Amino acid sequence: MGCSADAETWHGLRVCDERLRDGYDRDAFGTGYRTLEDDIIAAMPSTMKFAGQVYTPYSCIAFDITPSGTAATDIEHIVALAEAHDSGITDDQRRAFAADLDNLTIADPTVNRSQKGARDAAEWMPARHGAWYAGQVIRVKLEYGLTIDPDERDALEALLAGGKAELNCVN
């Protein structure tokens, strides 16, 4: 497992086999992201908020925004913590990665817990905004020097080819 020195690159990412959950410890990523829902919602574009509601990027399901700024959504890691582990995240990067707003979004709890979970793009694709999702995965993996496996590369390529990278559930 791992990348050879001459590994293929795709969009700047090294393509190679990944270690599949060997030694994975979710607790090593900390819990700092759990308080960021307000920040995630505030950072979402106006095309994802309307009349006191916020829409989830993966499915465009609307949730009421409470007076405190939160909604009854899950905080979702676009590149799952387990996937980051499999893709070569270092111990020093784990906590920053888990709380990185570029890697966080909101999701319908059913989609997050029952469908996406710790899956990568080869195992799960969003119903909406696939090109946006693929772009975020690439951006985050580049930022942390992570790898992708060949199946993930192929899935991301298909998502990129499938539409616009902008989020929009309102218009």
Secondary structure, DSSP 8 states (H G I E B T S, - for coil): -B--TT--EETTEEB-B---STT--GGGG-SGGGG-HHHHHHHS-GGGEETTEEE-TTT--EEE--TTS--S-EEEESS-HHHHHHTT--GGGHHHHHT-GGGEEEE-HHIIIIIITT--TTT---SS-HHHHHHHHHHHHHHTT--B-HHHHHHHHHHHHTS-SS--S--
